[in-house]
């Protein structure tokens, strides 16, 4: 049994379509129609008109599109995928390939989510930082003291914190004093923290207008680190995701325990696969990026 894992924001880069634009033109065409830009060009060149991958507003739907297209490559290999999960916005392509959301609805939702979180980030300046060589309870206690938030538990010894500028700086200082290695991340705002709360209302309203179907695969949420099936629970998890930490370590551990340890990183880059290897050291981790047209030997 195989688990498909989808990446979140942070993997975006020019060329991230991996040469898929022609082979998966239907996927890119749907996204282009919804967004009003040439998504194939955006993913290939990093820009398309006013759209730019350096902006959260465009990076998130672009990552979604490339991830869904990449799953088509995996599907064509005949690999028996039984379960899916995503890191942060990676949950949206997971919902698409599980048959819960249409691609068009997922692109609309992610575009709205990206715009709403970008607005929240501008309203309350903040940031994020990776924290290595620290135990989660220590970092959670520091966050409670400073007003920062745990944004992600990615793997053993790799956490992410988030918060408004002053709170984040205090948390970074205390984490360093506690012996952690702290590295600021190049992001637009304090994602997965209470700073993003203003984005919840528009996303919740948009979710009410979308049809959710039954999942055809075992769908796990990295917000709850558990299987999630019915529409109300999925919608709530997507709203909670805005202000809650990504529990990726617990999610992958739970999936591997239930479905075995064949894990495939589906989408641009190799970040979630690398994390999966740290979470399940004996796992058979593969990367769809190695199968994409741009990475194949033309001979």
N, C-alpha and C positions, 0 to 999 in steps of 0.2 A: 504493500500500500504506500502511496506517495502523498506527501504534503506539499502544497504549493504556497510559497510565501511571497508577498508583494511588498516592495519598498515604499517608503514615504518620501516626502520632500527632502532634498539634499543630494539626490542622485542626478538631478537635472544637469545637462551639459549639452553643448552643441554636438550633434552626431549621435545622440542617445537613442534615436530610432533604430540604430544598428542595421540600416538598410532595409527596414521592414515596410517603408511607405508604399512601395509597389506591391509587395506580396499581401499586405493587409490594407489595401487602399480603402476597402469598405469601412474599416474602423476609423481611419484618419478622416474619411469623408464625413462620417457622422459627427465627429468632434468639430470639424471645420464648420459644418453647417450650424451647429449649436453656438460656437464661439464667435463666428464671423471673421475668422482669420484662417490662413493656410497652416494647419497644425503640422502637416508633414514638413513644410519649410521651417516652421518654428523649431521642431525637434531636430531637424538636420543642421540648420544654420545658427540656431540660437536666437534668431529674430525673424519676425514676419510682420512687416509694416510697423505698427506701434507696439506690437507684442514682443516681449523680451523675456527670456528664461530667467533673467536676474530678478524679475519681479514675482513675488508670491502669487499674484493674481493669474499669471500665465504658467508658472512652473508647476503648480499643483494639477491643473487639468491636463497639462502636457505629459506629466509622469503617469497619470491615470491612463491616458490614451496609449502610450507606449507599452504599458504593462498589460493591458487587454490584448494588444496586438501580439505581444510576446507569448501570451498564453496560447494563442493560436498555433504558434510554432511547437509548443510543448504538446498540445492536443494532437497535432499531426504526427508526432512520433509514436503515438499509441500508448504513452505512459499512463497507467491507471491511477489518476489522481482521485483521492477519496476525501481529502480535507483541504481547506483553504483558510488563510489568515493573512492579515496585512499589518504593517507597521504604520500607525497613524493613518494618513490618507490612503495608505495601501489597503485599508479595509474596503474602500470603494471599488477598486477592480476585483477584489475578492467577492464582493456582492454581485458584480456583473457576471463573473464566470460561474458563480454558483446559481445563476438564474434568478436571483432575487430582484435585481434592478436591471432595467434596460440600459444600454450604453448611453443613449441620449439623456436619460434622466440622471444617470450618474455624473455625466459631464456638466449638466446644469447645476446639480447640487454642489459639486466640487468647485465650480466657478463662483457660485454664490458664497460658499464657505471661504474660499480664498479671499474674495473681496471683503467679506465681513471681518475676517481675522486681520486683514491688512489695515482696515479702518480702526480696529481696536488697538493694533500696534502703534498706529500714529497718534491715537488719542492718549495712550499711556506708554511712553517710551520704555523699553526694557530689552531684555536679551536672554540668552541661554548660555550654559557652560557645561562642558563635559567634565565629569569628576571620576578620576581613576584611583584605584588603590584605597578605596574607602568602603566601609560596610553601610548598607542601606539604613539601618536604624540610626547611625551617627548622623548621616546626611539629613534624614527626616527630622531629627531633633534640631539640627541647625536651621533647617527651613522653617520649622515652627517658631524658632526664636527670632528670625529675621523678617518673616513675611514672604520669603521666597517659596518655591514649590518644587517638589520632585516632579520632573517632567517625563522621565523615562527610566526604566530599569532594563537595560539592553542585554546585559550578560553579567557574569560574576566580575565584580570590580570595575564595571563600566556603567555609571549612572549619568543622568543629565538633570541639571537644575534650571529653573526658569523664574523670571520675576521682573517686576518694575526695577528700573536702574539702581536705585539706592539699596533696595532689598537684596538684589542679586549681588551687588558688590560686597555687601556685608557677608552674605552667605559664602561667597568665593573666598573671602579673607579667612573666615572661621574654618572652612574646609581645609584650606592650605595649612593653617595653624594646627589642625588635627592630623596632619600628615598626608593628606590627599594630594594628588596631582590634578591641578585644575587648568582647563584650557577653554578660553572663550570661543564661542561658535559664531560664525559669520551668518547670522540670521536676522530677519527683519523685525522680530519682536519676541515677546515672552509667551511663546506658544505652550499649550498644555499647562496653563496656569490660570488663576482667577482673573488675570488681566484680559483674557479672552472672553469673559462672561458676556459682554455686550453682543457678541456674535451669535449667542445661543438663540435669541428671539427670532431673527430672520431665518436661521436655519430650521428651527422648529416649524415655522410657518410654511416653509418650502417643502418640508418632509410630509406635511399633511396633504399636499397636493399630488403626491407621487404614489403610484401603485407598487406594492411590495408583493412578490410571489413567494411561494414556498421554496426553500433552498434545496437544490438537487445534490449538494455536497455537504459534508460536515463543516459548518461555518463556525469559526471561533472569533471572538472579539478580543483584541489586544487591550481594550479598556477594562474588560471584566476578567480576562484570562480564562474564559470558559466558553463552551458551546452556546450559540445564540441562534434561535430559530424563528420565533413569531415576530410579526411586524412591529407591534408596540415595543417589544424589547430591543429590536434592532434600531428603531428610531431613537429610543432613549439613549442607547449606547453611543450613537453618532453625535447626539447633543452633548452627552457627558464627556465624550472624547475631547471636546474643545478645552476643557478646564482640568482634565484628569490625566494622570501619568499613563504612558504607554507601558503596559506590563508585558514586554516582549519576552523576557526570560521565562516567566511563568507560563505564558501562552505556548511557546515552543516546547517547553518541557512537558506540558500537559498533552500536547498534540503527539509528541514522540512516544509518550507512554501509552497512548491509546491506539495510534496508527503505525507505530514503528518508526525507524529513523532514516527513511529515505526522504530527504528534504530538498526541494528545488527552489532556487531563487529565480523568480519570474519578473523580469522587468529590467530597466536600465541599471547598469552598475552591478556590483557584487557585495553590497553592504549587508543585506539581511542574511545572505548565505554565510558570510564571514562571521556574523554574530551567532548564527545557528551552530556553526562548528565549535564555537566557544561554549555554547549552552549544552550541546550534546556532543561531547568530544569523539564518540565512536560513530557518529552519524555518517551516512553516505550523502554528502552534500554536493549538489550539482547546480549548474548555472545555465539558464536559457541563453544568456549573453554569449556563451560559447557556441551556440547553434545558429546565431543570427547571420543573415546574409553577409553583412560587413565583416564578419569574423571568419568566414569560410575560405578555404583554399580554392580559388577559382578553377584549378586543374581537376 
